[in-house]
Amino acid sequence: MDAGSPDKDVSRVPDPLEDLLGYWLRRASTAMMADLGSSLAPADLRPTEATILILIRANPGLTQSDIGRVLGIARANMAPLMGGLLKRGFIQKSRVDGRSQSLALTELGVDKVCAAQTIIDAHEARFRDRLGVALLPDMITALRTLAGSET
């Protein structure tokens, strides 16, 4: 039986990554994002789009640059994201000064973000239930520490 054979029993393959924190963080992140992506698909939203709408709802008046900084999205990637949300009628821009434009949700955007929030809440609950109430606060604190955002 060769290594590429579908009949290989991988349960007996030694895993040199088994005790690596980064490996498990990546696997957990991949599982959560895959679940979130498939959960948001019926609402015709991707996770990043939903995140942007939620951020605008909580902070009307932010600029595209503000959102990019908060979410760690490169400027070149923000333009098509915002263009798509504008084209779909979820957000509107208002001139603040010079070249700056503040962002706000449209009525359609409010409806979309409410639907997204319901989906995200259910998604979060599924994963929180896997951890259990006792582990959750320490897990969030530890992840914030690793990300460099202890606050």
N, C-alpha and C positions, 0 to 999 in steps of 0.2 A: 504494500500500500504506500503510495507516494504522498508527500506533504500536501499536495493540492487535491488529494482525494476527498470527496464529500463524505466518505465513510470513516474518516479519521475521528477517533474519540478525543475531542479537545478537552474534555473534563480531566484528562490525565496529563495534559501538557503543562509543564512547569511555567508559571507566570512570574517573570522577574520584575514585573511592574506592580505586583500585588500590594506592596507596602509603600508605594509612592503617593504622597499627598496630591501632587499635581495631576497625576493620572486619574485619581478618583474625582478630583474637582472637575476635570474635563469631562469625564463620563457622566457625572451628575448634571453638569451644565447642558451637555448634549441631550440627555434624556428630558430635562425640563423644557428646553427650547423646542425640541421636536413635538412634545405634547402641546405646548403653547401654540406653536405654528399650526398644528392640525386642528386645535380647538378654535382658533381665530379664523380659519379658512372659511367656514360658513358665513361669517360676518364680512367676508371679502377684505380682510385686513391682515397685514403681516405684523409680527411682534413689534418691530421698530416703529411702524406707523401708529399702532395703538399706543405705544409709549409716548410718542410725540403729542398725540391728541390729549392724553391724560396730563402731560406736563403743561400744555397750553391751557387746559381747563383749570388747572390749579394755579396758574400764573399768567392770566391774560396780559398781553402787552409785551411778552418776551419777544426778542428778535430771533431770527434764524441763527445768528451767531451765538446768542445765549443758549439756545437749545443744543447746538453742536457742542458747546463747551460742557454743558451739564451732562450730556449723554456720551461724550467722548467720541463724537462722530466727526470725521474729517470734513472740512469745508466743501471739498469736491463731491462728497457723498451726500451732503445736506441738500444741495440744489435740486437734484432729481427727486429726492424724498419730498421736499416741500412743494415742488412743482406738481407732483402727483396728487398730493393732498389738496392743493389749490384747484387743480383741474377737476377733481371729483366733487368739489364744492364743500369740503369739510372745514376749510379755514379761509380767512380773509386777512388781507394786509391793510394797514393804515400807515401813512407816512408820519414819522416822528420828527425827524430832522434830516437834512442832507440826504444821505442814501439809506438811512435806517428806517425800517418798517416794522411796526409792532404786529403781532399775530393774535388773532382771536378766533374762536370757533364760530361757525355759522350754525343756524338751527339744525341743518343736516349733520353738521359735525357734532353737535351736542347729542343728537340721537345716536350717532355712531359710537361716540365715546361711552355713552351709557351702556350700549350693548356690549362693547369691548370690556368694560369694567366688570360686568356680570360674568363674562366668560373668564376673565383673568382671576376673579375672586374664586370661582369654582376650581380653576386650575391650581391656584395657590393652596386651596383647601385639600385637594388630593395629595399634594406633596407634603403639606404640613402634617396630615394624618399619618403618613409613612414615618415621619420622625417622632411624632408624639409631642404633646404639650411640654413635657419636662425638658426635652433636648433643644427645642426651638430657640429660646432666648440666647443660650450659649452658642448655638450654631451661627446665629445671625451676628453676634458679637465677634466670633472668631473669623467669619468671612469678611466683616468690615475691617478687622485688623489686617488680614491678608491683603485686602484691596487698598490699604492705606487710608481708610476713612473711618477712624475709630469713633467718630461722633454719632 
